[in-house]
Amino acid sequence: TLFRSKGYASNAADFAQTEEVVAKVKEDFGHIDVLVNNAGITKDGLMLKMSEAQWDAVIDVNLKSAFNYIHAIVPIMMRQRQGSIINMASVVGVHGNAGQANYAASKAGLIALAKSIAQEVGSRGIRANAIAPGFIETAMTAALSDEVRKEWAQKIPLRRAGQVEDIANVATFLASDMSSYVSGQVIEVDGGMNM
């Protein structure tokens, strides 16, 4: 089987740019089967010291971008009568986290968005789910001190941080026909942490 791939650049938080990118992808490939909303940033701080700019930036990138892409892609998936939408949330969106009110709110929003979309378009063969990663080895977590990383590992029943592949495997499951009866769910991939 021959697979084609192509990269597209846009500001996912910009509604018009998102519509343009989705139209181009549809033009280039003829259909869109899977959407993974994975844009994410952090601008941490305690709520009382958080600026409006910190709040807005995180909500725009993490949550508004998902709305933009879902809004642009769902009509295509509806015509196809199939599709899988995967929102990359976080365990912080399920349990909250001090110093991350903006990030937690954006990730909780992604969970509720997936659940709502699942109800709205399920009859058209479209599934929507969320993945809630726990402590995963990424560039974002690499910035933490070894001490903090060890402390996190001790809180995780599997006693290790997750790998990017652990998340990719769940995304692959949700994108595939193996999960054809799974919709409106949030899957926590956190080594049993449950904060």
SERO-4910 file (N, C-alpha, C, O; in steps of 0.05 Angstrom, whole numbers):
BEGIN
 pado doro    nc1    nc2    nc3   cac1   cac2   cac3    cc1    cc2    cc3    oc1    oc2    oc3
  Thr    A     17    -24      0      0      0      0     18     25      0     37     27     15
  Leu    A     11     43    -17     26     68    -19     12     90     -2    -12     95     -5
  Phe    A     27    102     16     17    123     32     29    150     23     53    152     19
  Arg    A     12    170     22     21    197     16     19    214     41      0    210     56
  Ser    A     37    232     44     35    251     66     43    279     56     58    281     37
  Lys    A     33    299     70     39    326     63     36    343     88     17    339    104
  Gly    A     53    362     91     51    381    114     37    406    106     39    416     84
  Tyr    A     21    417    125      7    442    121     13    460    145     12    450    168
  Ala    A     17    485    141     23    503    163      0    524    165     -9    535    146
  Ser    A     -8    528    190    -29    549    195    -29    555    225    -17    541    241
  Asn    A    -42    577    231    -48    584    259    -74    571    266    -95    580    257
  Ala    A    -73    549    281    -98    533    286   -118    549    302   -142    543    301
  Ala    A   -110    570    316   -128    587    331   -142    608    313   -160    622    323
  Asp    A   -135    609    288   -147    628    269   -168    614    252   -162    596    237
  Phe    A   -193    621    256   -216    608    243   -213    607    213   -217    586    201
  Ala    A   -207    630    200   -205    631    171   -183    614    160   -186    600    140
  Gln    A   -159    615    173   -137    598    164   -143    569    166   -136    553    149
  Thr    A   -158    561    187   -165    533    191   -183    524    168   -179    502    156
  Glu    A   -203    540    161   -221    533    139   -205    530    113   -211    511     97
  Glu    A   -186    547    108   -169    546     84   -152    520     83   -151    507     63
  Val    A   -140    513    106   -124    489    107   -140    464    103   -132    446     88
  Val    A   -164    463    115   -181    439    112   -190    437     83   -191    414     72
  Ala    A   -197    459     71   -205    458     42   -182    447     25   -187    432      6
  Lys    A   -158    456     31   -134    447     16   -129    417     20   -124    403      0
  Val    A   -132    407     45   -128    379     50   -149    362     35   -142    342     23
  Lys    A   -174    371     36   -195    357     21   -190    357     -9   -194    337    -22
  Glu    A   -180    379    -19   -174    381    -47   -151    362    -55   -152    349    -75
  Asp    A   -130    361    -38   -107    345    -43   -112    315    -40   -101    299    -55
  Phe    A   -128    307    -21   -132    279    -14   -159    268    -21   -163    243    -22
  Gly    A   -179    285    -25   -206    276    -32   -224    269     -9   -249    269    -12
  His    A   -213    263     14   -229    257     38   -213    262     63   -188    265     62
  Ile    A   -226    264     86   -213    267    111   -226    247    131   -250    250    137
  Asp    A   -210    228    140   -221    206    156   -217    211    186   -234    202    202
  Val    A   -195    224    194   -188    227    222   -178    255    227   -164    267    211
  Leu    A   -187    267    249   -177    292    259   -166    288    287   -181    279    304
  Val    A   -141    296    291   -129    295    318   -124    324    325   -106    337    314
  Asn    A   -138    334    345   -134    361    355   -112    360    377   -117    352    399
  Asn    A    -88    368    369    -65    364    387    -50    390    392    -28    389    405
  Ala    A    -59    413    383    -46    438    389    -47    443    419    -68    441    431
  Gly    A    -24    451    431    -24    455    459     -1    472    469     22    468    460
  Ile    A     -6    490    487     15    506    500      8    508    530    -15    503    538
  Thr    A     27    516    545     23    522    574     33    550    579     53    559    568
  Lys    A     19    564    597     28    590    608     19    589    637      0    603    645
  Asp    A     34    574    653     26    568    680     29    591    699     45    609    695
  Gly    A     13    591    720     14    611    741    -11    607    759    -31    597    751
  Leu    A     -8    616    784    -30    615    802    -52    633    792    -47    654    780
  Met    A    -77    626    796   -100    640    784    -99    670    791   -104    686    773
  Leu    A    -94    677    816    -95    705    823    -72    721    812    -73    746    812
  Lys    A    -51    708    802    -29    722    789    -29    719    759    -11    729    745
  Met    A    -48    704    748    -50    699    720    -61    723    705    -80    735    713
  Ser    A    -47    730    683    -57    753    668    -79    743    648    -81    720    642
  Glu    A    -94    762    639   -114    756    619   -101    745    594   -112    727    581
  Ala    A    -77    755    587    -63    746    563    -55    717    566    -56    702    547
  Gln    A    -46    709    590    -39    681    595    -64    663    591    -62    642    579
  Trp    A    -86    672    602   -111    656    600   -119    654    570   -124    632    560
  Asp    A   -121    677    557   -130    677    529   -113    661    510   -123    647    493
  Ala    A    -86    663    514    -68    648    496    -72    618    498    -73    605    477
  Val    A    -75    608    522    -78    579    526   -106    570    516   -107    549    503
  Ile    A   -126    585    521   -153    578    512   -154    579    481   -166    561    469
  Asp    A   -142    599    469   -142    601    440   -128    578    427   -139    566    408
  Val    A   -104    572    436    -88    551    423   -100    523    429   -103    507    411
  Asn    A   -106    518    454   -113    491    462   -142    484    456   -148    461    449
  Leu    A   -161    503    459   -189    497    457   -202    509    432   -216    495    417
  Lys    A   -197    534    426   -209    546    403   -200    533    377   -215    530    358
  Ser    A   -174    525    377   -164    511    353   -180    485    347   -185    479    324
  Ala    A   -187    471    368   -203    446    364   -230    453    353   -240    439    335
  Phe    A   -243    474    364   -269    482    353   -266    489    323   -282    480    307
  Asn    A   -245    504    316   -240    513    289   -238    489    270   -251    488    249
  Tyr    A   -222    469    277   -218    446    260   -243    428    259   -250    418    237
  Ile    A   -256    424    281   -281    408    281   -302    422    264   -315    408    248
  His    A   -304    448    266   -324    463    251   -319    460    221   -338    458    205
  Ala    A   -294    460    213   -286    458    185   -289    429    174   -295    425    150
  Ile    A   -283    409    191   -281    382    181   -307    366    183   -312    349    167
  Val    A   -323    372    203   -348    356    207   -366    356    182   -376    335    175
  Pro    A   -370    378    167   -386    376    143   -375    356    123   -390    342    109
  Ile    A   -349    354    120   -336    335    102   -342    306    112   -350    289     97
  Met    A   -338    302    138   -343    275    150   -372    268    148   -379    244    144
  Met    A   -390    287    151   -419    282    148   -426    272    120   -442    253    117
  Arg    A   -414    284    100   -419    275     72   -408    247     68   -419    232     53
  Gln    A   -385    241     81   -373    215     79   -388    194     95   -386    170     90
  Arg    A   -403    204    115   -418    187    134   -399    170    151   -405    148    159
  Gln    A   -375    181    156   -356    168    174   -333    187    181   -328    205    166
  Gly    A   -321    181    203   -298    197    212   -293    194    241   -311    186    256
  Ser    A   -268    200    249   -261    198    277   -247    223    286   -227    232    273
  Ile    A   -257    236    307   -245    260    318   -233    253    345   -246    241    362
  Ile    A   -208    261    348   -193    255    373   -183    281    384   -166    294    372
  Asn    A   -192    288    408   -182    311    422   -161    303    442   -166    286    459
  Met    A   -137    315    440   -116    309    459   -119    326    484   -112    350    484
  Ala    A   -130    314    505   -136    329    529   -112    324    549    -89    325    540
  Ser    A   -118    320    574    -98    315    594   -112    306    620   -135    312    624
  Val    A    -97    291    636   -108    283    662   -114    308    679   -131    308    696
  Val    A    -99    330    673   -104    355    687   -132    366    680   -145    379    696
  Gly    A   -142    360    656   -169    367    649   -190    351    663   -214    359    664
  Val    A   -183    328    673   -201    311    688   -201    318    718   -221    319    731
  His    A   -176    322    729   -173    325    757   -165    353    767   -166    359    791
  Gly    A   -158    371    748   -148    398    755   -120    397    765   -109    375    770
  Asn    A   -107    420    767    -80    422    777    -74    450    786    -78    469    770
  Ala    A    -65    454    810    -58    480    820    -37    493    802    -17    480    795
  Gly    A    -40    518    796    -21    532    779    -25    529    750    -10    539    733
  Gln    A    -47    514    742    -52    509    714    -82    512    708    -93    497    693
  Ala    A    -95    532    720   -124    535    716   -131    539    686   -150    528    677
  Asn    A   -115    554    672   -120    559    644   -116    533    627   -133    527    611
  Tyr    A    -95    519    632    -89    494    618   -110    473    625   -120    459    607
  Ala    A   -116    470    650   -136    450    659   -164    456    647   -178    438    638
  Ala    A   -171    482    647   -197    490    635   -198    484    605   -218    475    595
  Ser    A   -176    489    591   -175    484    562   -177    454    557   -191    445    538
  Lys    A   -164    437    573   -165    408    569   -191    396    578   -201    377    565
  Ala    A   -204    407    599   -231    398    606   -250    406    584   -269    391    578
  Gly    A   -246    429    572   -263    437    549   -260    418    526   -280    413    513
  Leu    A   -236    408    521   -233    389    499   -248    363    504   -258    351    486
  Ile    A   -249    355    529   -264    331    537   -294    335    532   -307    319    519
  Ala    A   -304    357    542   -333    363    539   -340    368    510   -362    360    501
  Leu    A   -322    380    495   -326    384    466   -329    357    452   -347    354    435
  Ala    A   -311    338    457   -312    312    445   -338    298    452   -351    286    434
  Lys    A   -346    299    477   -371    286    486   -396    299    472   -414    285    464
  Ser    A   -396    325    470   -418    339    457   -419    333    427   -441    328    416
  Ile    A   -396    334    413   -395    328    385   -404    300    379   -418    294    360
  Ala    A   -396    281    397   -403    253    394   -434    250    393   -445    235    378
  Gln    A   -447    266    410   -477    265    411   -489    278    387   -510    269    377
  Glu    A   -477    300    378   -488    315    355   -486    300    329   -505    302    313
  Val    A   -464    287    324   -459    276    297   -456    245    296   -448    234    276
  Gly    A   -461    232    318   -459    203    319   -477    190    299   -470    169    287
  Ser    A   -501    201    294   -520    189    275   -510    190    247   -520    177    229
  Arg    A   -489    206    242   -477    208    216   -452    191    213   -437    194    194
  Gly    A   -447    174    232   -424    156    231   -398    168    240   -377    157    235
  Ile    A   -400    191    254   -375    204    263   -372    199    293   -391    202    308
  Arg    A   -348    191    300   -342    186    328   -324    208    339   -308    219    324
  Ala    A   -327    215    364   -309    236    376   -302    226    404   -319    218    420
  Asn    A   -276    227    410   -266    218    436   -243    236    445   -233    252    429
  Ala    A   -235    233    470   -212    248    480   -192    229    493   -200    209    505
  Ile    A   -167    236    490   -146    221    504   -135    240    525   -130    264    520
  Ala    A   -132    230    550   -122    246    572    -95    235    581    -94    218    599
  Pro    A    -73    244    569    -47    234    577    -40    243    605    -48    265    614
  Gly    A    -25    227    619    -13    235    645     14    246    640     19    262    623
  Phe    A     34    237    657     61    247    655     75    232    633     83    209    636
  Ile    A     80    246    610     91    234    586    118    248    580    121    272    583
  Glu    A    138    232    572    164    243    565    162    259    539    161    247    517
  Thr    A    161    285    541    160    302    518    179    326    522    192    328    543
  Ala    A    181    343    502    198    367    505    187    384    528    203    397    542
  Met    A    161    384    532    149    400    553    157    390    581    163    406    599
  Thr    A    157    364    585    165    352    611    195    351    614    205    349    637
  Ala    A    210    351    592    239    350    594    251    374    608    273    374    619
  Ala    A    235    396    608    245    421    620    244    419    651    255    436    664
  Leu    A    230    399    662    228    396    691    254    385    702    268    370    689
  Ser    A    259    391    728    283    381    741    281    351    746    259    340    746
  Asp    A    304    338    749    305    309    754    290    303    780    276    282    782
  Glu    A    292    321    799    278    317    825    248    316    821    234    299    832
  Val    A    237    335    806    208    336    800    200    311    784    179    300    790
  Arg    A    216    303    765    210    280    749    209    254    766    191    238    762
  Lys    A    228    251    785    228    228    803    204    228    821    192    208    827
  Glu    A    196    252    831    173    255    848    148    247    833    131    233    845
  Trp    A    145    255    808    122    246    792    122    216    788    101    204    791
  Ala    A    145    204    782    146    175    777    137    160    802    125    139    799
  Gln    A    143    170    826    135    156    850    104    157    854     93    140    868
  Lys    A     90    176    842     61    178    844     47    160    824     23    156    826
  Ile    A     62    149    805     50    133    784     52    104    791     74     94    794
  Pro    A     30     89    793     31     61    800     50     45    782     63     26    792
  Leu    A     52     51    756     71     36    739    100     46    742    118     35    730
  Arg    A    104     66    759    130     76    767    148     86    744    172     83    745
  Arg    A    135     97    724    150    108    702    133    128    687    109    128    688
  Ala    A    147    146    674    132    165    656    124    150    631    136    130    624
  Gly    A    103    160    619     94    148    593    111    157    571    125    178    573
  Gln    A    110    143    549    125    150    525    105    161    504     81    155    505
  Val    A    115    176    485     98    187    464     83    164    450     60    167    442
  Glu    A     97    141    446     85    118    433     60    108    448     42     98    436
  Asp    A     60    110    474     37    101    490     12    117    482    -10    106    481
  Ile    A     16    143    477     -7    160    468    -14    154    439    -37    152    432
  Ala    A      7    151    423      2    146    394    -13    119    390    -30    117    373
  Asn    A     -7     99    407    -21     74    405    -51     77    410    -67     64    397
  Val    A    -58     93    430    -87     97    436   -100    113    414   -123    108    407
  Ala    A    -85    133    403    -96    149    381   -100    131    357   -120    134    343
  Thr    A    -82    113    352    -85     94    329   -110     77    333   -125     72    314
  Phe    A   -114     67    357   -138     52    364   -163     68    358   -182     58    345
  Leu    A   -164     93    368   -188    109    364   -192    118    335   -215    123    327
  Ala    A   -170    119    320   -173    127    292   -181    103    274   -192    107    252
  Ser    A   -177     79    284   -182     55    268   -210     44    272   -225     52    289
  Asp    A   -216     24    256   -242     10    258   -243     -8    283   -265    -17    290
  Met    A   -221    -12    297   -221    -28    322   -238    -14    343   -248    -27    361
  Ser    A   -242     12    340   -258     27    360   -284     37    348   -294     58    356
  Ser    A   -295     22    329   -318     31    314   -343     36    331   -362     49    323
  Tyr    A   -343     25    356   -366     28    374   -358     44    399   -371     43    420
  Val    A   -336     59    397   -327     76    419   -330    105    411   -318    114    392
  Ser    A   -347    119    426   -351    148    420   -360    162    446   -373    151    463
  Gly    A   -352    187    448   -359    203    471   -343    195    496   -352    201    519
  Gln    A   -320    183    493   -305    173    515   -279    190    520   -270    203    502
  Val    A   -270    189    544   -243    200    551   -227    177    562   -234    164    581
  Ile    A   -204    172    549   -187    150    557   -162    163    571   -147    177    558
  Glu    A   -159    157    596   -136    166    611   -113    148    607   -114    124    612
  Val    A    -91    158    596    -67    143    591    -46    154    610    -30    171    603
  Asp    A    -46    143    635    -30    156    656    -16    137    675     -7    145    696
  Gly    A    -14    111    667      0     92    684    -14     86    710     -2     76    728
  Gly    A    -40     93    711    -56     89    735    -54    111    755    -63    108    778
  Met    A    -44    134    747    -39    157    765    -64    168    779    -65    170    803
  Asn    A    -84    174    763   -109    186    773   -106    208    793   -123    212    810
  Met    A    -84    222    791    -77    246    808    -89    244    835    -85    262    852
***
